[in-house]
Amino acid sequence: MDIASGPGVHSSAEAANPSANAGTLNLNVPGDSVLQAEIADLTRRSQVGANWFFWIAGLSFINSVIVLMNGRWSFLAGLGITQFIDGMAKALSPKLGGAAVVFALLMDLATAGVIILFGLMARQRHNWAFVLGMILYGLDGLLFLLVGDWLSLAFHGYALYCIYRGLSANRQLIELQPNVSALPT
């Protein structure tokens, strides 16, 4: 949807492919621009919260590649579980060679894939994806608590807050649905 066109107005490409808008709330509410603006804002906030899962997955996998290729830096947004997998692979690589690194990359990729699935489901407005993703990400943060990595733990807290804002907006959108359906057209 073109930003300038506003909520409920779609391009011909979007009309030809309705499944492209599966995660958005498409409500035409004549004469109620305040409600339309609220729906647009809540939709944006829900999507922003869901997008955190993509950032977490992508940066975690990039961190894994960097670490396994003997890099000396990483992004703060990484998952603790992938760092644990990478550490085990580095420790086992003198005995197992490149197989340990390949196995670790496959495990990291699978982990990132699960996080991406949470993002996809959250963008389709499934509250369970937000909640389960937040629980798992919170548990992942406990790994940083165990090793005393306070900066990564703080980042996990901030990311959880941002994801929660998306969940909160998504819940409000769901509550608005019956009200919008009852409006006269």
C-alpha positions in Angstrom: 0.0 0.0 0.0 1.3 3.4 -0.9 1.7 5.5 2.2 0.1 8.6 0.6 -3.0 6.6 -0.3 -4.0 6.1 3.3 -5.7 3.1 5.0 -8.2 1.1 3.0 -7.0 2.4 -0.4 -5.0 -0.1 -2.4 -3.1 0.0 -5.6 -4.1 -2.2 -8.6 -1.2 -4.5 -7.8 -2.6 -5.0 -4.3 -6.1 -5.6 -5.6 -4.8 -8.3 -7.9 -3.0 -10.0 -5.1 -5.2 -9.9 -1.9 -3.0 -12.3 -0.1 -0.2 -9.7 -0.1 -2.2 -7.8 2.5 -2.9 -10.8 4.8 -1.3 -9.2 7.8 -3.0 -5.8 7.6 -6.4 -4.8 8.8 -8.3 -3.6 5.7 -11.3 -1.7 6.9 -13.0 1.0 4.9 -14.8 3.1 7.4 -16.6 6.0 5.6 -16.7 9.2 7.5 -14.6 8.2 10.4 -11.1 9.5 9.7 -10.2 9.4 13.5 -10.9 5.7 13.6 -9.0 5.1 10.4 -6.0 7.0 11.7 -6.1 5.0 14.9 -6.3 1.7 13.0 -3.4 2.8 10.8 -1.3 3.7 13.8 -2.1 0.5 15.6 -1.3 -1.5 12.5 2.0 0.2 12.1 2.9 -0.4 15.8 1.9 -4.0 15.6 4.1 -4.5 12.5 7.0 -2.7 14.1 6.8 -5.0 17.1 6.6 -8.1 14.9 9.6 -6.9 12.8 11.8 -7.2 15.9 11.8 -11.0 15.4 13.3 -10.5 11.9 16.1 -8.3 13.2 16.8 -10.7 16.1 17.0 -13.7 13.7 19.1 -11.9 11.1 21.6 -10.3 13.4 22.0 -13.5 15.4 22.8 -15.5 12.3 25.2 -12.8 11.1 26.9 -12.9 14.6 27.2 -16.7 14.3 28.9 -16.5 10.9 31.3 -13.8 12.2 32.2 -15.8 15.3 32.6 -19.1 13.5 34.9 -17.4 11.0 37.1 -16.1 13.8 35.8 -12.6 13.7 36.4 -10.3 16.7 33.1 -8.4 16.9 29.3 -9.0 16.9 26.0 -7.2 17.1 24.4 -6.7 20.5 21.1 -8.0 19.2 22.2 -11.7 19.1 20.6 -14.7 20.7 22.3 -16.3 23.7 21.5 -19.8 22.4 23.3 -19.2 19.1 26.3 -17.9 21.0 26.3 -21.0 23.1 26.1 -23.2 20.0 28.9 -21.3 18.4 31.1 -21.5 21.5 30.6 -25.3 21.6 31.4 -25.6 17.9 34.6 -23.5 18.4 35.6 -25.7 21.4 34.9 -28.9 19.4 36.4 -27.9 16.1 40.0 -29.0 17.0 38.7 -32.5 17.4 35.9 -32.5 14.8 37.3 -30.1 12.3 34.9 -28.2 10.0 32.0 -30.6 10.7 31.5 -28.8 14.1 31.3 -25.4 12.4 28.9 -26.7 9.7 26.7 -28.3 12.3 26.7 -25.1 14.3 25.7 -23.0 11.3 22.9 -25.4 10.6 21.6 -25.2 14.2 22.0 -21.4 14.1 20.0 -21.3 10.8 17.3 -23.5 12.3 17.1 -21.2 15.4 16.9 -18.1 13.2 14.2 -19.8 11.1 12.0 -20.4 14.2 12.4 -16.7 15.2 11.5 -15.7 11.6 8.3 -17.8 11.8 7.3 -16.0 15.0 7.8 -12.7 13.0 5.7 -13.9 10.1 2.9 -15.1 12.3 3.0 -12.0 14.4 2.8 -9.9 11.2 -0.4 -11.8 10.4 -1.8 -10.6 13.7 -1.5 -13.8 15.7 -1.2 -12.9 19.4 0.2 -16.3 20.3 3.2 -15.6 18.1 4.0 -12.5 20.0 3.5 -14.2 23.4 5.4 -17.4 22.6 8.2 -15.5 20.9 8.5 -13.1 23.9 8.7 -16.1 26.3 11.4 -17.8 24.3 13.4 -14.6 23.8 13.0 -13.9 27.6 14.4 -17.4 28.4 17.2 -16.7 26.0 18.0 -13.6 27.9 18.5 -15.6 31.0 21.6 -17.1 29.4 23.1 -13.6 29.5 22.1 -13.3 33.1 24.0 -16.6 33.9 27.2 -15.3 32.3 26.8 -11.7 33.6 26.6 -10.1 30.1 24.5 -7.1 31.4 24.6 -5.1 28.2 23.1 -8.0 26.2 20.6 -8.7 28.9 19.6 -5.0 28.9 19.2 -5.2 25.1 17.0 -8.2 25.5 14.8 -6.3 27.9 14.5 -3.4 25.4 13.6 -5.7 22.5 11.0 -7.5 24.7 9.5 -4.1 25.5 9.3 -3.2 21.8 7.8 -6.6 20.9 5.3 -6.1 23.8 4.2 -2.7 22.3 3.5 -4.6 19.1 1.4 -7.2 21.0 -0.5 -4.5 22.8 -1.3 -2.7 19.5 -2.3 -6.0 18.0 -4.7 -6.7 20.9 -6.2 -3.2 20.5 -6.7 -3.9 16.7 -8.5 -7.1 17.5 -10.8 -5.3 20.0 -11.6 -2.6 17.4 -12.8 -5.2 14.8 -16.3 -5.8 16.2 -16.8 -2.0 16.7 -15.8 -1.2 13.1 -18.0 -4.0 11.7 -21.0 -2.6 13.5 -20.6 0.9 11.9 -23.1 1.8 9.2 -21.7 1.8 5.6 
